[in-house]
């Protein structure tokens, strides 16, 4: 049930769900299930650390709020998501962290 919410409702997603077809890393990247594919364990580690450093360079309040809003919006209507982020933004603006 969550798969289409994560990667969308496109025909390829429907095909995978209805056929139970196995798929590899490149296909997972192509349909947006994963953001990066690496050929080696070291390459995977380096790419993951690069992403971690980019995230860590941002405001912790902004990162936590963004993560919370993305998760909330995935399971709620657009209207609910907009109200949720408006409430969060109002409180986040009170910090010097952003």
C-alpha positions as CSV (number, residue, x, y, z in Angstrom):
1,X,0.0,0.0,0.0
2,X,2.8,2.4,0.7
3,X,4.8,1.7,-2.5
4,X,2.7,3.9,-4.8
5,X,2.8,6.7,-2.2
6,X,6.5,6.6,-2.2
7,X,7.2,6.3,-5.9
8,X,3.9,7.3,-7.5
9,X,1.1,5.6,-9.4
10,X,2.8,5.3,-12.8
11,X,2.2,2.4,-15.1
12,X,5.6,0.8,-14.2
13,X,4.7,0.9,-10.5
14,X,1.3,-0.7,-11.3
15,X,3.0,-3.3,-13.4
16,X,5.5,-4.2,-10.6
17,X,2.7,-4.4,-8.0
18,X,0.4,-6.5,-10.2
19,X,3.0,-8.9,-11.6
20,X,5.2,-9.3,-8.5
21,X,8.2,-8.9,-10.8
22,X,11.7,-8.6,-9.2
23,X,13.7,-5.6,-10.1
24,X,17.3,-4.5,-9.6
25,X,19.1,-1.4,-8.3
26,X,19.1,0.5,-11.6
27,X,15.3,0.1,-11.9
28,X,14.8,1.1,-8.3
29,X,16.8,4.3,-9.1
30,X,14.9,4.9,-12.3
31,X,11.5,4.8,-10.7
32,X,12.6,6.9,-7.7
33,X,12.6,4.2,-5.0
34,X,16.3,5.0,-4.3
35,X,18.2,8.1,-5.0
36,X,21.7,6.7,-5.7
37,X,23.1,3.4,-6.9
38,X,26.8,2.6,-6.4
39,X,28.9,-0.2,-7.9
40,X,31.0,-0.7,-4.7
41,X,30.5,-0.7,-1.0
42,X,33.1,2.1,-0.7
43,X,31.3,4.2,-3.4
44,X,28.0,3.7,-1.6
45,X,29.6,4.8,1.7
46,X,31.1,7.9,0.1
47,X,27.9,8.9,-1.6
48,X,25.9,8.4,1.6
49,X,28.4,10.4,3.6
50,X,28.2,13.2,1.0
51,X,24.5,13.4,1.4
52,X,24.8,13.3,5.2
53,X,27.3,16.2,5.2
54,X,24.9,18.3,3.0
55,X,22.0,17.6,5.4
56,X,24.1,18.2,8.5
57,X,25.2,21.6,7.0
58,X,21.6,22.8,7.2
59,X,19.6,24.1,10.2
60,X,18.6,21.2,12.5
61,X,15.2,22.8,13.0
62,X,14.7,23.1,9.2
63,X,15.8,19.5,8.6
64,X,13.6,18.1,11.3
65,X,10.6,20.2,10.2
66,X,11.1,19.3,6.5
67,X,11.3,15.6,7.4
68,X,8.2,15.8,9.6
69,X,6.3,17.7,6.8
70,X,7.3,15.3,4.1
71,X,6.1,12.4,6.2
72,X,2.9,14.1,7.2
73,X,2.0,15.2,3.7
74,X,2.5,11.8,2.3
75,X,-0.4,10.5,4.3
76,X,-2.7,13.5,4.3
77,X,-4.5,15.8,1.8
78,X,-2.7,18.8,0.2
79,X,-4.9,21.1,2.3
80,X,-3.9,19.3,5.6
81,X,-0.3,19.4,4.5
82,X,-0.4,23.1,3.9
83,X,-2.0,23.8,7.2
84,X,0.6,21.5,8.9
85,X,3.6,23.3,7.3
86,X,2.1,26.8,8.1
87,X,1.8,25.9,11.8
88,X,5.4,24.5,11.8
89,X,6.8,27.5,9.9
90,X,5.1,29.9,12.4
91,X,6.9,28.2,15.3
92,X,10.2,27.7,13.4
93,X,10.5,31.4,12.7
94,X,10.8,32.0,16.5
95,X,14.2,30.3,16.6
96,X,17.6,31.8,15.6
97,X,18.6,28.5,14.1
98,X,17.1,29.2,10.7
